[in-house]
Amino acid sequence: METDLLTEKIIGLAIEVHRHLGPGLLESAYKECLLYEIKKHDLDVECEKTFPLVYKEIKLDQGYRIDLLVENKIVVELKTVEAFTDVHFAQILTYMKLGNYSTGLLINFNTKMLKQGIKRFKL
């Protein structure tokens, strides 16, 4: 599936989860429900995907952890915060760069309308 179409599909599934649950839950609850929806729609998804990080002479086996990686193309980072900060933007961009992924979605479920809490990234 083309990246833009896949991104739209993921956003639609996140909106579905938000419609049913609303704001106010823990990030882990939204992650499990979105994971369920993505799998239900026959998309390949990895949850809590870890990658090593090399720093000078040491290798950290779990240097960073992506919330969801869909179709080995799109990094999905989930939040339940008042508002995004520069740290959230830096986090997803770092994950995308280190994993060599061109597309990312940062989704904040702590919003009245989910589309206000979605930010798309392209490298």
N, C-alpha and C positions, 0 to 999 in steps of 0.2 A: 504494500500500500504506500502511496506517495506520502512524504513527510507531512505536508500541509493537511492532507485529508486525515491522516492518522492523528495529528495534533487536534484537529476539530473533533474527532471521535472521542478522544480522551477528555476534552473540555466538556462535551455533551454528557459523558458518563459522570464526570465530577459534579456537574449541575444536577443530574439525577440524584446522586447521593445527597447533595446539599438540600434538595427539595424535600427529601424524606426525613432528614435528620435535623436540618436547620443549624444555626451556629451554636457554639457553647460547649461542645464536647472536646475530648482530648484528641490530639493529632492521631494517635494510634487507632482510634475508632474509625476515623475517616479513612485512614490508610487501608484498614482491613476491608471496609465496605467498597472502596474504589478498586482494590485488588480483586474482590469478588466480581464486580461489574466488568472489569477488563477481561478476566478469565472467561466469564459468561459469554462475552462477545468474541471468543476464540482468538484473542490477541496474545502473543507471547509476552510474558511479563516476569521480571525478576524483582523480588522484594528484598530490601536491605542489602543490595548488591555491594560487596566490599571490593576494594582495589588496594593493592599495595602502594606504599609511598616510599620513595628512596630519598634519604637525606644524608648527604656526604657518604660515609661508609656504612650506614645502617639502613636496613630495609624493614619498614613497618608493614607487617602482613595485612593489617586492616587500617591503612592510612586514612581512608575515607569511605563513607557508606552512602550510597544513593538510595533514597526512599523507594522509588520505583524506576525501573528501566523497561520501557515498552518497545518491543520488536527490535531490541538491541540498537535503537536509534534515538529515542527520546528520553531525556532525563526528566523525571517528575519529582519535584521537591514539594512536600506538603507542610503547611504551617497552620497554627491557630493562634494568631497574634493580633494585637490592636491594629498595627499597620506594618507594612514592609519597611525594612531599614536597609542601609547600604550593605550591612553585613550579610543579609539574606541574598542580595544581588551578587555579592562577591562569592558567596558559598556556591550557588548554582553555576556561576561562570567558571569557577575553579574546577568543579566536578566535570563540566563539559570539556574544558581544556585538557585536564588530566586523562579523561577517558576517550578523548578525540571524538566527541559527539557534537554535532552541529546545531541541535535543537534542544531546548529545554523549556519546561513549564514550571513556574512557581505559583502554587495555588494556596491561598489563604482561606480556610473554611470559616474563619471567625468574622464573617461579613453578612450583612442583611441580604444582599443579592450577590451570589457568587461571582458573577461576571465582573464585579468591582474588585475582586480579590485574585484576579488571574493576570499574570505577566508572562509573556512569551519572549524567549531569548533565541537569537540566531547568531552563530559565529561565522 
